[in-house]
C-alpha cells in the first residue's frame, strides 16, 4: 500500500547513522516507502569524506542528483566538479567506476536512485577486489587463476 512520508520525519530504522556521527549518513527513502525494486537514498557526506569506495557495478544502473553542496565525482579516473543541481546517470555493465568526494565546505547531499539488483558483481579497482553481492563473497583480483579451464577433457 502506498503511503506518503516526509524526509524530515523519517523513522530512525530507515536512517543509517541518525546522529550523523560518522562521515556519512544515508536516508533509505525507497525502503521506507515500501519499494521492492527501486533503491532511492539520500546520502549526506561530510566535508573531507567520500561517499563510498571507488567501484563499478555489473548490473546496477544508477542516477545521481546533487541536492546540496559541492564536491568531485570521480568517474573512470576522471575528476569532475559537481554542485547543487548537477545530475548524472551511470549505465550498468560498462565498467564505469564512480565515487563522490566532498572537497567542499558544507555537507554534500546526493540523491541516489537505482534498481535493487541482488545478483551482481561489484569491482573495487583501488583495492583490487571483486565482490559477488548475492553470495557475499569477495576475492582479490590478483588471485585470479590464469591456467584454469572449464573443459572437462582438457
N, C-alpha and C positions, 0 to 999 in steps of 0.2 A: 504494500500500500504506500502510495506517495505521500510524503509529508514535507512541510516547509520548515526549514531550520534557519538559524542565523549564526554566522561565524562568531559573533561576539558572545553567544551563549551556548557554544558547542559543549556537549557533555565531555568531561575530562577523559573518559575512556577512548575518545577519538582524537586526543592530543598527545603527541609524543613530546615529553618534557614540558608539561604545562607551566612550570615556573620559569622556563627559558633559562635554566642554569648552565646548560652546555652551550656549544657554539651554534647549534641548530635546533629549531623547533618545527614540527610538522603538524598541520591540521588535516585530518583524514576526512575530507568532506564527502567523497563518494561513499565510503563505508558508513558514515553517519547517516546518510540519506537512504541507505539500503541498497546501493548499487551492487550488482553481482559481477558485471563485466567491465564496468568503467571505473578507472582509478583516477580520482581527482583530489589533489592535495594542494595546500598552500604551504610552501617551505619558507621559513624565516631563517636567514643566515646572518650571523653577527659579523661586523667588520673584522677582517683578517681571517675569516673562516672560509671553508669550502663546503659546497652543498653535498657532495658525495665524492667517492673515489672516482677518478677518471676511468670511464668504462664504455663499452658498447653492448648492444642487445642483438640477439639473433632474430627475435620475433616481435619485440615491442616497438611500435611506432609511438613517438612522443610529440607533444606540443607544449611549449613553454611560453608564458606571458609574464613580463616583469611588471609587478603591481606597484612596487615602491623601491626606491633606492637605485643604486648603480653598481656595476661591477664588470667582470670579464667572463665571457663564455669561452672556455677552451674547448674547441671542437676540431678534431683531426689535427691536433697540434698547432692550430691557428688560434690566436688570441684576439677575440672580438669584443670591443667595448659594448656594454648594454646598459640601458637606463629604463626608467618607468615608461611603459607604453610599447617597448620593443617586444616582438614575439618571433618565435622560430619553431618550425616543425622538423623532426628528425625521423626519416623513414626507417623502417625495420630492415634488418638483414643486409645492410650496406656497409657494416663495419665502422659506422660513424661514432667514434668515441667522443664523450662530452662530459663537461663538469662546469659548474658555475663557481666563481671565486669572488668573494666580496672584498674588493680592494677599495671600496668607498668608505664613507664616514658614518653612514646610517645603516640600519638593518635592511638587507636585500630581501624582498618578498617576491616569490616566484610561484605562479600558478602552474602546476604540473599535471597534465592530462595524458592518459594513455589507456589502452586496453589492458586488462589484467591477464597477462599470459603466464600460465603456471609452468609450462614446459618449454623452457628456453635456455640458451646458453649465454652467459654474460662474460665478456672478456675484460680483464683489467690490465691494460698494456704496461702501466708503470710498475706493477707488481709482478708481471709475467705469470698471471693466474687466470685460469678458466673456471667458472662456476657453473655447474649444472643445477639449475634452480630447483626443478621438481625433485631430484634425487638428493638435494642438499649436500652435494659433493664438490670440492674444489681441488684443482690439480695445478701443479706448476707446469708451465708450457715447456720448460727446459727438460722435463722428464718424459717428453713425448717419445714414443717408440718409433724408431726410424726403419727398422728391418721387419716389422710385423706385417703379416698379410692375412686377409680373410679367406684365402684359397685353402680348402681343407686338404688338398693334394699337393700343396707346394712345399 
